[in-house]
Amino acid sequence: MWRAFFAAIGAALLILGGECLVVEKAVLASSQEQATAPTSPFDEPQLNQPPARRELRPPEWAPWSLLSAGAVIMLYTFTLRRDGE
């Protein structure tokens, strides 16, 4: 069980590190339109606002750190015994 757990963690880190190496930034856009509440009964809600967006930029150290940590964890899984101890 531990072997599969560490293999999954190592594979996830390797994939995430590879993605950070290839992608410069990721833009997350919200899918819901947010309407503002009217201040008086005669005001109409404003629906034409642009959706809120977040930009995620991985730091320079992230790709190589994630790749190396994933590789070390994957090597560790190969040294674990198969009997679960």
PyMOL Python script that loads the backbone (N, CA, C, O; Angstrom):
from pymol import cmd

cmd.read_pdbstr("""\
ATOM      1  N   MET A   1       0.815  -1.185   0.000  1.00  0.00           N
ATOM      2  CA  MET A   1       0.000   0.000   0.000  1.00  0.00           C
ATOM      3  C   MET A   1       0.867   1.260   0.000  1.00  0.00           C
ATOM      4  O   MET A   1       0.581   2.213  -0.725  1.00  0.00           O
ATOM      5  N   TRP A   2       1.913   1.263   0.804  1.00  0.00           N
ATOM      6  CA  TRP A   2       2.790   2.433   0.873  1.00  0.00           C
ATOM      7  C   TRP A   2       3.511   2.652  -0.439  1.00  0.00           C
ATOM      8  O   TRP A   2       3.763   3.785  -0.850  1.00  0.00           O
ATOM      9  N   ARG A   3       3.841   1.543  -1.089  1.00  0.00           N
ATOM     10  CA  ARG A   3       4.548   1.660  -2.360  1.00  0.00           C
ATOM     11  C   ARG A   3       3.684   2.375  -3.401  1.00  0.00           C
ATOM     12  O   ARG A   3       4.170   3.249  -4.118  1.00  0.00           O
ATOM     13  N   ALA A   4       2.424   2.010  -3.481  1.00  0.00           N
ATOM     14  CA  ALA A   4       1.513   2.651  -4.428  1.00  0.00           C
ATOM     15  C   ALA A   4       1.271   4.111  -4.050  1.00  0.00           C
ATOM     16  O   ALA A   4       1.160   4.967  -4.928  1.00  0.00           O
ATOM     17  N   PHE A   5       1.188   4.402  -2.757  1.00  0.00           N
ATOM     18  CA  PHE A   5       0.972   5.772  -2.299  1.00  0.00           C
ATOM     19  C   PHE A   5       2.136   6.672  -2.709  1.00  0.00           C
ATOM     20  O   PHE A   5       1.926   7.755  -3.255  1.00  0.00           O
ATOM     21  N   PHE A   6       3.364   6.221  -2.444  1.00  0.00           N
ATOM     22  CA  PHE A   6       4.530   7.028  -2.799  1.00  0.00           C
ATOM     23  C   PHE A   6       4.710   7.108  -4.324  1.00  0.00           C
ATOM     24  O   PHE A   6       5.179   8.125  -4.835  1.00  0.00           O
ATOM     25  N   ALA A   7       4.345   6.057  -5.042  1.00  0.00           N
ATOM     26  CA  ALA A   7       4.420   6.112  -6.501  1.00  0.00           C
ATOM     27  C   ALA A   7       3.443   7.150  -7.049  1.00  0.00           C
ATOM     28  O   ALA A   7       3.777   7.871  -7.990  1.00  0.00           O
ATOM     29  N   ALA A   8       2.254   7.235  -6.480  1.00  0.00           N
ATOM     30  CA  ALA A   8       1.274   8.219  -6.934  1.00  0.00           C
ATOM     31  C   ALA A   8       1.737   9.642  -6.627  1.00  0.00           C
ATOM     32  O   ALA A   8       1.583  10.536  -7.460  1.00  0.00           O
ATOM     33  N   ILE A   9       2.302   9.858  -5.439  1.00  0.00           N
ATOM     34  CA  ILE A   9       2.811  11.180  -5.086  1.00  0.00           C
ATOM     35  C   ILE A   9       3.965  11.571  -6.009  1.00  0.00           C
ATOM     36  O   ILE A   9       4.015  12.702  -6.492  1.00  0.00           O
ATOM     37  N   GLY A  10       4.885  10.651  -6.254  1.00  0.00           N
ATOM     38  CA  GLY A  10       6.020  10.929  -7.131  1.00  0.00           C
ATOM     39  C   GLY A  10       5.592  11.210  -8.556  1.00  0.00           C
ATOM     40  O   GLY A  10       6.124  12.118  -9.196  1.00  0.00           O
ATOM     41  N   ALA A  11       4.633  10.439  -9.065  1.00  0.00           N
ATOM     42  CA  ALA A  11       4.154  10.666 -10.428  1.00  0.00           C
ATOM     43  C   ALA A  11       3.444  12.015 -10.533  1.00  0.00           C
ATOM     44  O   ALA A  11       3.600  12.722 -11.529  1.00  0.00           O
ATOM     45  N   ALA A  12       2.671  12.372  -9.517  1.00  0.00           N
ATOM     46  CA  ALA A  12       1.978  13.664  -9.535  1.00  0.00           C
ATOM     47  C   ALA A  12       2.978  14.815  -9.522  1.00  0.00           C
ATOM     48  O   ALA A  12       2.794  15.804 -10.231  1.00  0.00           O
ATOM     49  N   LEU A  13       4.032  14.693  -8.724  1.00  0.00           N
ATOM     50  CA  LEU A  13       5.052  15.742  -8.697  1.00  0.00           C
ATOM     51  C   LEU A  13       5.809  15.838 -10.015  1.00  0.00           C
ATOM     52  O   LEU A  13       6.140  16.937 -10.462  1.00  0.00           O
ATOM     53  N   LEU A  14       6.084  14.708 -10.635  1.00  0.00           N
ATOM     54  CA  LEU A  14       6.752  14.731 -11.934  1.00  0.00           C
ATOM     55  C   LEU A  14       5.881  15.406 -12.989  1.00  0.00           C
ATOM     56  O   LEU A  14       6.378  16.207 -13.780  1.00  0.00           O
ATOM     57  N   ILE A  15       4.595  15.093 -13.006  1.00  0.00           N
ATOM     58  CA  ILE A  15       3.693  15.695 -13.982  1.00  0.00           C
ATOM     59  C   ILE A  15       3.540  17.189 -13.727  1.00  0.00           C
ATOM     60  O   ILE A  15       3.576  17.989 -14.662  1.00  0.00           O
ATOM     61  N   LEU A  16       3.370  17.567 -12.462  1.00  0.00           N
ATOM     62  CA  LEU A  16       3.217  18.983 -12.125  1.00  0.00           C
ATOM     63  C   LEU A  16       4.485  19.771 -12.458  1.00  0.00           C
ATOM     64  O   LEU A  16       4.402  20.900 -12.941  1.00  0.00           O
ATOM     65  N   GLY A  17       5.649  19.188 -12.205  1.00  0.00           N
ATOM     66  CA  GLY A  17       6.905  19.842 -12.556  1.00  0.00           C
ATOM     67  C   GLY A  17       7.067  19.995 -14.049  1.00  0.00           C
ATOM     68  O   GLY A  17       7.552  21.025 -14.518  1.00  0.00           O
ATOM     69  N   GLY A  18       6.670  18.986 -14.807  1.00  0.00           N
ATOM     70  CA  GLY A  18       6.722  19.087 -16.263  1.00  0.00           C
ATOM     71  C   GLY A  18       5.784  20.154 -16.794  1.00  0.00           C
ATOM     72  O   GLY A  18       6.126  20.876 -17.731  1.00  0.00           O
ATOM     73  N   GLU A  19       4.603  20.260 -16.202  1.00  0.00           N
ATOM     74  CA  GLU A  19       3.666  21.302 -16.615  1.00  0.00           C
ATOM     75  C   GLU A  19       4.212  22.692 -16.301  1.00  0.00           C
ATOM     76  O   GLU A  19       4.092  23.608 -17.114  1.00  0.00           O
ATOM     77  N   CYS A  20       4.809  22.847 -15.128  1.00  0.00           N
ATOM     78  CA  CYS A  20       5.381  24.153 -14.764  1.00  0.00           C
ATOM     79  C   CYS A  20       6.547  24.522 -15.669  1.00  0.00           C
ATOM     80  O   CYS A  20       6.815  25.702 -15.896  1.00  0.00           O
ATOM     81  N   LEU A  21       7.237  23.513 -16.182  1.00  0.00           N
ATOM     82  CA  LEU A  21       8.361  23.761 -17.079  1.00  0.00           C
ATOM     83  C   LEU A  21       7.880  24.259 -18.443  1.00  0.00           C
ATOM     84  O   LEU A  21       8.551  25.072 -19.079  1.00  0.00           O
ATOM     85  N   VAL A  22       6.735  23.779 -18.887  1.00  0.00           N
ATOM     86  CA  VAL A  22       6.221  24.108 -20.211  1.00  0.00           C
ATOM     87  C   VAL A  22       5.357  25.368 -20.198  1.00  0.00           C
ATOM     88  O   VAL A  22       5.428  26.179 -21.121  1.00  0.00           O
ATOM     89  N   VAL A  23       4.541  25.533 -19.151  1.00  0.00           N
ATOM     90  CA  VAL A  23       3.569  26.627 -19.119  1.00  0.00           C
ATOM     91  C   VAL A  23       4.177  27.856 -18.457  1.00  0.00           C
ATOM     92  O   VAL A  23       4.788  27.758 -17.392  1.00  0.00           O
ATOM     93  N   GLU A  24       4.007  29.015 -19.091  1.00  0.00           N
ATOM     94  CA  GLU A  24       4.513  30.258 -18.517  1.00  0.00           C
ATOM     95  C   GLU A  24       3.559  30.825 -17.472  1.00  0.00           C
ATOM     96  O   GLU A  24       3.987  31.271 -16.407  1.00  0.00           O
ATOM     97  N   LYS A  25       2.250  30.806 -17.784  1.00  0.00           N
ATOM     98  CA  LYS A  25       1.246  31.269 -16.830  1.00  0.00           C
ATOM     99  C   LYS A  25      -0.068  30.564 -17.122  1.00  0.00           C
ATOM    100  O   LYS A  25      -0.307  30.111 -18.242  1.00  0.00           O
ATOM    101  N   ALA A  26      -0.915  30.478 -16.107  1.00  0.00           N
ATOM    102  CA  ALA A  26      -2.245  29.900 -16.249  1.00  0.00           C
ATOM    103  C   ALA A  26      -3.255  30.953 -15.831  1.00  0.00           C
ATOM    104  O   ALA A  26      -3.108  31.583 -14.784  1.00  0.00           O
ATOM    105  N   VAL A  27      -4.279  31.141 -16.651  1.00  0.00           N
ATOM    106  CA  VAL A  27      -5.321  32.120 -16.358  1.00  0.00           C
ATOM    107  C   VAL A  27      -6.584  31.358 -15.982  1.00  0.00           C
ATOM    108  O   VAL A  27      -7.096  30.561 -16.768  1.00  0.00           O
ATOM    109  N   LEU A  28      -7.078  31.606 -14.780  1.00  0.00           N
ATOM    110  CA  LEU A  28      -8.296  30.970 -14.301  1.00  0.00           C
ATOM    111  C   LEU A  28      -9.432  31.976 -14.389  1.00  0.00           C
ATOM    112  O   LEU A  28      -9.351  33.058 -13.806  1.00  0.00           O
ATOM    113  N   ALA A  29     -10.470  31.636 -15.100  1.00  0.00           N
ATOM    114  CA  ALA A  29     -11.622  32.526 -15.250  1.00  0.00           C
ATOM    115  C   ALA A  29     -12.803  31.917 -14.513  1.00  0.00           C
ATOM    116  O   ALA A  29     -13.000  30.702 -14.547  1.00  0.00           O
ATOM    117  N   SER A  30     -13.592  32.756 -13.845  1.00  0.00           N
ATOM    118  CA  SER A  30     -14.777  32.256 -13.166  1.00  0.00           C
ATOM    119  C   SER A  30     -15.878  32.052 -14.194  1.00  0.00           C
ATOM    120  O   SER A  30     -15.988  32.822 -15.149  1.00  0.00           O
ATOM    121  N   SER A  31     -16.686  31.031 -14.008  1.00  0.00           N
ATOM    122  CA  SER A  31     -17.727  30.721 -14.974  1.00  0.00           C
ATOM    123  C   SER A  31     -19.061  31.367 -14.616  1.00  0.00           C
ATOM    124  O   SER A  31     -19.992  31.334 -15.421  1.00  0.00           O
ATOM    125  N   GLN A  32     -19.173  31.944 -13.440  1.00  0.00           N
ATOM    126  CA  GLN A  32     -20.432  32.544 -13.010  1.00  0.00           C
ATOM    127  C   GLN A  32     -20.386  34.050 -13.225  1.00  0.00           C
ATOM    128  O   GLN A  32     -19.369  34.694 -12.968  1.00  0.00           O
ATOM    129  N   GLU A  33     -21.481  34.595 -13.692  1.00  0.00           N
ATOM    130  CA  GLU A  33     -21.585  36.033 -13.800  1.00  0.00           C
ATOM    131  C   GLU A  33     -22.042  36.571 -12.458  1.00  0.00           C
ATOM    132  O   GLU A  33     -23.005  36.072 -11.876  1.00  0.00           O
ATOM    133  N   GLN A  34     -21.362  37.572 -11.976  1.00  0.00           N
ATOM    134  CA  GLN A  34     -21.693  38.147 -10.682  1.00  0.00           C
ATOM    135  C   GLN A  34     -22.450  39.446 -10.903  1.00  0.00           C
ATOM    136  O   GLN A  34     -21.916  40.405 -11.459  1.00  0.00           O
ATOM    137  N   ALA A  35     -23.689  39.463 -10.465  1.00  0.00           N
ATOM    138  CA  ALA A  35     -24.502  40.668 -10.599  1.00  0.00           C
ATOM    139  C   ALA A  35     -24.429  41.452  -9.305  1.00  0.00           C
ATOM    140  O   ALA A  35     -24.437  40.877  -8.217  1.00  0.00           O
ATOM    141  N   THR A  36     -24.355  42.776  -9.431  1.00  0.00           N
ATOM    142  CA  THR A  36     -24.347  43.621  -8.238  1.00  0.00           C
ATOM    143  C   THR A  36     -25.777  43.940  -7.853  1.00  0.00           C
ATOM    144  O   THR A  36     -26.648  44.077  -8.711  1.00  0.00           O
ATOM    145  N   ALA A  37     -26.005  44.054  -6.580  1.00  0.00           N
ATOM    146  CA  ALA A  37     -27.342  44.341  -6.085  1.00  0.00           C
ATOM    147  C   ALA A  37     -27.699  45.797  -6.381  1.00  0.00           C
ATOM    148  O   ALA A  37     -26.852  46.676  -6.221  1.00  0.00           O
ATOM    149  N   PRO A  38     -28.944  46.074  -6.811  1.00  0.00           N
ATOM    150  CA  PRO A  38     -29.333  47.460  -7.068  1.00  0.00           C
ATOM    151  C   PRO A  38     -29.430  48.244  -5.764  1.00  0.00           C
ATOM    152  O   PRO A  38     -29.838  47.712  -4.732  1.00  0.00           O
ATOM    153  N   THR A  39     -29.045  49.520  -5.831  1.00  0.00           N
ATOM    154  CA  THR A  39     -29.077  50.354  -4.627  1.00  0.00           C
ATOM    155  C   THR A  39     -30.452  50.959  -4.396  1.00  0.00           C
ATOM    156  O   THR A  39     -30.791  51.316  -3.268  1.00  0.00           O
ATOM    157  N   SER A  40     -31.237  51.077  -5.440  1.00  0.00           N
ATOM    158  CA  SER A  40     -32.605  51.577  -5.281  1.00  0.00           C
ATOM    159  C   SER A  40     -33.530  50.716  -6.135  1.00  0.00           C
ATOM    160  O   SER A  40     -33.049  49.974  -6.991  1.00  0.00           O
ATOM    161  N   PRO A  41     -34.823  50.791  -5.930  1.00  0.00           N
ATOM    162  CA  PRO A  41     -35.736  49.946  -6.707  1.00  0.00           C
ATOM    163  C   PRO A  41     -35.741  50.255  -8.196  1.00  0.00           C
ATOM    164  O   PRO A  41     -36.187  49.425  -8.988  1.00  0.00           O
ATOM    165  N   PHE A  42     -35.254  51.434  -8.602  1.00  0.00           N
ATOM    166  CA  PHE A  42     -35.272  51.814 -10.008  1.00  0.00           C
ATOM    167  C   PHE A  42     -33.974  51.486 -10.740  1.00  0.00           C
ATOM    168  O   PHE A  42     -33.904  51.623 -11.961  1.00  0.00           O
ATOM    169  N   ASP A  43     -32.952  51.057 -10.012  1.00  0.00           N
ATOM    170  CA  ASP A  43     -31.679  50.687 -10.641  1.00  0.00           C
ATOM    171  C   ASP A  43     -31.763  49.261 -11.175  1.00  0.00           C
ATOM    172  O   ASP A  43     -32.412  48.401 -10.579  1.00  0.00           O
ATOM    173  N   GLU A  44     -31.109  49.023 -12.289  1.00  0.00           N
ATOM    174  CA  GLU A  44     -31.042  47.682 -12.847  1.00  0.00           C
ATOM    175  C   GLU A  44     -29.723  47.029 -12.427  1.00  0.00           C
ATOM    176  O   GLU A  44     -28.709  47.714 -12.294  1.00  0.00           O
ATOM    177  N   PRO A  45     -29.731  45.717 -12.219  1.00  0.00           N
ATOM    178  CA  PRO A  45     -28.454  45.065 -11.890  1.00  0.00           C
ATOM    179  C   PRO A  45     -27.509  45.118 -13.078  1.00  0.00           C
ATOM    180  O   PRO A  45     -27.936  45.041 -14.230  1.00  0.00           O
ATOM    181  N   GLN A  46     -26.237  45.247 -12.792  1.00  0.00           N
ATOM    182  CA  GLN A  46     -25.221  45.342 -13.839  1.00  0.00           C
ATOM    183  C   GLN A  46     -24.688  43.948 -14.134  1.00  0.00           C
ATOM    184  O   GLN A  46     -24.020  43.337 -13.299  1.00  0.00           O
ATOM    185  N   LEU A  47     -24.988  43.454 -15.326  1.00  0.00           N
ATOM    186  CA  LEU A  47     -24.554  42.112 -15.708  1.00  0.00           C
ATOM    187  C   LEU A  47     -23.392  42.131 -16.695  1.00  0.00           C
ATOM    188  O   LEU A  47     -22.834  41.076 -16.996  1.00  0.00           O
ATOM    189  N   ASN A  48     -23.017  43.293 -17.202  1.00  0.00           N
ATOM    190  CA  ASN A  48     -21.998  43.377 -18.239  1.00  0.00           C
ATOM    191  C   ASN A  48     -20.593  43.566 -17.690  1.00  0.00           C
ATOM    192  O   ASN A  48     -19.726  44.069 -18.405  1.00  0.00           O
ATOM    193  N   GLN A  49     -20.343  43.186 -16.467  1.00  0.00           N
ATOM    194  CA  GLN A  49     -18.999  43.289 -15.913  1.00  0.00           C
ATOM    195  C   GLN A  49     -18.163  42.122 -16.407  1.00  0.00           C
ATOM    196  O   GLN A  49     -18.672  41.008 -16.533  1.00  0.00           O
ATOM    197  N   PRO A  50     -16.886  42.358 -16.689  1.00  0.00           N
ATOM    198  CA  PRO A  50     -16.041  41.229 -17.111  1.00  0.00           C
ATOM    199  C   PRO A  50     -15.843  40.259 -15.947  1.00  0.00           C
ATOM    200  O   PRO A  50     -15.776  40.684 -14.794  1.00  0.00           O
ATOM    201  N   PRO A  51     -15.749  38.966 -16.237  1.00  0.00           N
ATOM    202  CA  PRO A  51     -15.570  37.996 -15.160  1.00  0.00           C
ATOM    203  C   PRO A  51     -14.203  38.157 -14.483  1.00  0.00           C
ATOM    204  O   PRO A  51     -13.222  38.566 -15.105  1.00  0.00           O
ATOM    205  N   ALA A  52     -14.174  37.827 -13.212  1.00  0.00           N
ATOM    206  CA  ALA A  52     -12.923  37.930 -12.455  1.00  0.00           C
ATOM    207  C   ALA A  52     -11.953  36.846 -12.937  1.00  0.00           C
ATOM    208  O   ALA A  52     -12.346  35.696 -13.132  1.00  0.00           O
ATOM    209  N   ARG A  53     -10.699  37.219 -13.125  1.00  0.00           N
ATOM    210  CA  ARG A  53      -9.683  36.273 -13.599  1.00  0.00           C
ATOM    211  C   ARG A  53      -8.496  36.285 -12.647  1.00  0.00           C
ATOM    212  O   ARG A  53      -8.121  37.323 -12.102  1.00  0.00           O
ATOM    213  N   ARG A  54      -7.921  35.118 -12.464  1.00  0.00           N
ATOM    214  CA  ARG A  54      -6.708  34.989 -11.660  1.00  0.00           C
ATOM    215  C   ARG A  54      -5.606  34.439 -12.546  1.00  0.00           C
ATOM    216  O   ARG A  54      -5.823  33.526 -13.342  1.00  0.00           O
ATOM    217  N   GLU A  55      -4.426  35.007 -12.395  1.00  0.00           N
ATOM    218  CA  GLU A  55      -3.250  34.515 -13.117  1.00  0.00           C
ATOM    219  C   GLU A  55      -2.340  33.788 -12.146  1.00  0.00           C
ATOM    220  O   GLU A  55      -2.014  34.304 -11.077  1.00  0.00           O
ATOM    221  N   LEU A  56      -1.937  32.599 -12.524  1.00  0.00           N
ATOM    222  CA  LEU A  56      -0.979  31.837 -11.734  1.00  0.00           C
ATOM    223  C   LEU A  56       0.306  31.713 -12.526  1.00  0.00           C
ATOM    224  O   LEU A  56       0.322  31.140 -13.615  1.00  0.00           O
ATOM    225  N   ARG A  57       1.385  32.254 -11.976  1.00  0.00           N
ATOM    226  CA  ARG A  57       2.703  32.151 -12.588  1.00  0.00           C
ATOM    227  C   ARG A  57       3.600  31.349 -11.652  1.00  0.00           C
ATOM    228  O   ARG A  57       3.864  31.777 -10.528  1.00  0.00           O
ATOM    229  N   PRO A  58       4.070  30.188 -12.108  1.00  0.00           N
ATOM    230  CA  PRO A  58       4.958  29.415 -11.242  1.00  0.00           C
ATOM    231  C   PRO A  58       6.305  30.117 -11.090  1.00  0.00           C
ATOM    232  O   PRO A  58       6.827  30.665 -12.060  1.00  0.00           O
ATOM    233  N   PRO A  59       6.875  30.106  -9.880  1.00  0.00           N
ATOM    234  CA  PRO A  59       8.193  30.721  -9.702  1.00  0.00           C
ATOM    235  C   PRO A  59       9.265  29.964 -10.491  1.00  0.00           C
ATOM    236  O   PRO A  59       9.044  28.840 -10.940  1.00  0.00           O
ATOM    237  N   GLU A  60      10.419  30.594 -10.648  1.00  0.00           N
ATOM    238  CA  GLU A  60      11.497  29.987 -11.440  1.00  0.00           C
ATOM    239  C   GLU A  60      11.989  28.673 -10.861  1.00  0.00           C
ATOM    240  O   GLU A  60      12.387  27.780 -11.609  1.00  0.00           O
ATOM    241  N   TRP A  61      11.968  28.542  -9.555  1.00  0.00           N
ATOM    242  CA  TRP A  61      12.506  27.349  -8.916  1.00  0.00           C
ATOM    243  C   TRP A  61      11.516  26.182  -8.942  1.00  0.00           C
ATOM    244  O   TRP A  61      11.929  25.044  -8.716  1.00  0.00           O
ATOM    245  N   ALA A  62      10.264  26.409  -9.199  1.00  0.00           N
ATOM    246  CA  ALA A  62       9.233  25.380  -9.067  1.00  0.00           C
ATOM    247  C   ALA A  62       9.397  24.187 -10.014  1.00  0.00           C
ATOM    248  O   ALA A  62       9.308  23.051  -9.547  1.00  0.00           O
ATOM    249  N   PRO A  63       9.629  24.376 -11.310  1.00  0.00           N
ATOM    250  CA  PRO A  63       9.679  23.197 -12.188  1.00  0.00           C
ATOM    251  C   PRO A  63      10.772  22.207 -11.826  1.00  0.00           C
ATOM    252  O   PRO A  63      10.525  21.004 -11.741  1.00  0.00           O
ATOM    253  N   TRP A  64      11.980  22.712 -11.614  1.00  0.00           N
ATOM    254  CA  TRP A  64      13.090  21.802 -11.344  1.00  0.00           C
ATOM    255  C   TRP A  64      12.999  21.195  -9.954  1.00  0.00           C
ATOM    256  O   TRP A  64      13.410  20.052  -9.750  1.00  0.00           O
ATOM    257  N   SER A  65      12.469  21.938  -9.002  1.00  0.00           N
ATOM    258  CA  SER A  65      12.294  21.388  -7.653  1.00  0.00           C
ATOM    259  C   SER A  65      11.247  20.287  -7.635  1.00  0.00           C
ATOM    260  O   SER A  65      11.447  19.249  -7.005  1.00  0.00           O
ATOM    261  N   LEU A  66      10.124  20.507  -8.325  1.00  0.00           N
ATOM    262  CA  LEU A  66       9.082  19.483  -8.376  1.00  0.00           C
ATOM    263  C   LEU A  66       9.547  18.249  -9.140  1.00  0.00           C
ATOM    264  O   LEU A  66       9.266  17.122  -8.733  1.00  0.00           O
ATOM    265  N   LEU A  67      10.256  18.458 -10.243  1.00  0.00           N
ATOM    266  CA  LEU A  67      10.775  17.315 -11.004  1.00  0.00           C
ATOM    267  C   LEU A  67      11.774  16.497 -10.194  1.00  0.00           C
ATOM    268  O   LEU A  67      11.729  15.267 -10.211  1.00  0.00           O
ATOM    269  N   SER A  68      12.674  17.174  -9.486  1.00  0.00           N
ATOM    270  CA  SER A  68      13.677  16.432  -8.718  1.00  0.00           C
ATOM    271  C   SER A  68      13.045  15.727  -7.520  1.00  0.00           C
ATOM    272  O   SER A  68      13.411  14.593  -7.211  1.00  0.00           O
ATOM    273  N   ALA A  69      12.108  16.378  -6.846  1.00  0.00           N
ATOM    274  CA  ALA A  69      11.432  15.722  -5.719  1.00  0.00           C
ATOM    275  C   ALA A  69      10.633  14.519  -6.201  1.00  0.00           C
ATOM    276  O   ALA A  69      10.634  13.475  -5.549  1.00  0.00           O
ATOM    277  N   GLY A  70       9.955  14.653  -7.329  1.00  0.00           N
ATOM    278  CA  GLY A  70       9.209  13.525  -7.879  1.00  0.00           C
ATOM    279  C   GLY A  70      10.113  12.375  -8.276  1.00  0.00           C
ATOM    280  O   GLY A  70       9.767  11.211  -8.078  1.00  0.00           O
ATOM    281  N   ALA A  71      11.281  12.698  -8.840  1.00  0.00           N
ATOM    282  CA  ALA A  71      12.223  11.639  -9.235  1.00  0.00           C
ATOM    283  C   ALA A  71      12.780  10.914  -8.022  1.00  0.00           C
ATOM    284  O   ALA A  71      12.922   9.691  -8.045  1.00  0.00           O
ATOM    285  N   VAL A  72      13.096  11.652  -6.964  1.00  0.00           N
ATOM    286  CA  VAL A  72      13.622  11.023  -5.747  1.00  0.00           C
ATOM    287  C   VAL A  72      12.559  10.129  -5.112  1.00  0.00           C
ATOM    288  O   VAL A  72      12.866   9.028  -4.653  1.00  0.00           O
ATOM    289  N   ILE A  73      11.330  10.590  -5.083  1.00  0.00           N
ATOM    290  CA  ILE A  73      10.252   9.779  -4.494  1.00  0.00           C
ATOM    291  C   ILE A  73       9.997   8.539  -5.340  1.00  0.00           C
ATOM    292  O   ILE A  73       9.752   7.463  -4.795  1.00  0.00           O
ATOM    293  N   MET A  74      10.051   8.670  -6.658  1.00  0.00           N
ATOM    294  CA  MET A  74       9.866   7.493  -7.512  1.00  0.00           C
ATOM    295  C   MET A  74      11.004   6.489  -7.316  1.00  0.00           C
ATOM    296  O   MET A  74      10.764   5.282  -7.303  1.00  0.00           O
ATOM    297  N   LEU A  75      12.235   6.973  -7.164  1.00  0.00           N
ATOM    298  CA  LEU A  75      13.342   6.059  -6.875  1.00  0.00           C
ATOM    299  C   LEU A  75      13.161   5.387  -5.527  1.00  0.00           C
ATOM    300  O   LEU A  75      13.533   4.226  -5.357  1.00  0.00           O
ATOM    301  N   TYR A  76      12.594   6.105  -4.571  1.00  0.00           N
ATOM    302  CA  TYR A  76      12.319   5.527  -3.260  1.00  0.00           C
ATOM    303  C   TYR A  76      11.301   4.397  -3.352  1.00  0.00           C
ATOM    304  O   TYR A  76      11.407   3.405  -2.631  1.00  0.00           O
ATOM    305  N   THR A  77      10.312   4.541  -4.236  1.00  0.00           N
ATOM    306  CA  THR A  77       9.303   3.487  -4.364  1.00  0.00           C
ATOM    307  C   THR A  77       9.905   2.196  -4.900  1.00  0.00           C
ATOM    308  O   THR A  77       9.433   1.107  -4.574  1.00  0.00           O
ATOM    309  N   PHE A  78      10.953   2.315  -5.729  1.00  0.00           N
ATOM    310  CA  PHE A  78      11.576   1.106  -6.249  1.00  0.00           C
ATOM    311  C   PHE A  78      12.406   0.379  -5.196  1.00  0.00           C
ATOM    312  O   PHE A  78      12.679  -0.812  -5.341  1.00  0.00           O
ATOM    313  N   THR A  79      12.812   1.082  -4.139  1.00  0.00           N
ATOM    314  CA  THR A  79      13.609   0.442  -3.095  1.00  0.00           C
ATOM    315  C   THR A  79      12.751  -0.141  -1.978  1.00  0.00           C
ATOM    316  O   THR A  79      13.262  -0.888  -1.143  1.00  0.00           O
ATOM    317  N   LEU A  80      11.464   0.181  -1.943  1.00  0.00           N
ATOM    318  CA  LEU A  80      10.583  -0.384  -0.917  1.00  0.00           C
ATOM    319  C   LEU A  80      10.349  -1.872  -1.179  1.00  0.00           C
ATOM    320  O   LEU A  80      10.298  -2.313  -2.327  1.00  0.00           O
ATOM    321  N   ARG A  81      10.211  -2.619  -0.116  1.00  0.00           N
ATOM    322  CA  ARG A  81       9.918  -4.045  -0.262  1.00  0.00           C
ATOM    323  C   ARG A  81       8.458  -4.225  -0.658  1.00  0.00           C
ATOM    324  O   ARG A  81       7.610  -3.397  -0.327  1.00  0.00           O
ATOM    325  N   ARG A  82       8.177  -5.291  -1.356  1.00  0.00           N
ATOM    326  CA  ARG A  82       6.817  -5.536  -1.831  1.00  0.00           C
ATOM    327  C   ARG A  82       5.892  -6.082  -0.747  1.00  0.00           C
ATOM    328  O   ARG A  82       4.675  -6.066  -0.931  1.00  0.00           O
ATOM    329  N   ASP A  83       6.414  -6.554   0.356  1.00  0.00           N
ATOM    330  CA  ASP A  83       5.560  -7.153   1.374  1.00  0.00           C
ATOM    331  C   ASP A  83       4.859  -6.110   2.251  1.00  0.00           C
ATOM    332  O   ASP A  83       4.124  -6.486   3.164  1.00  0.00           O
ATOM    333  N   GLY A  84       5.062  -4.830   2.004  1.00  0.00           N
ATOM    334  CA  GLY A  84       4.332  -3.801   2.715  1.00  0.00           C
ATOM    335  C   GLY A  84       5.021  -3.231   3.928  1.00  0.00           C
ATOM    336  O   GLY A  84       4.462  -2.371   4.607  1.00  0.00           O
ATOM    337  N   GLU A  85       6.227  -3.690   4.216  1.00  0.00           N
ATOM    338  CA  GLU A  85       6.939  -3.176   5.400  1.00  0.00           C
ATOM    339  C   GLU A  85       8.054  -2.245   4.979  1.00  0.00           C
ATOM    340  O   GLU A  85       8.767  -1.712   5.829  1.00  0.00           O
TER     341      GLU A  85
END
""", "prot")
cmd.dss("prot")
cmd.show_as("cartoon", "prot")
cmd.util.cbc("prot")
cmd.orient("prot")
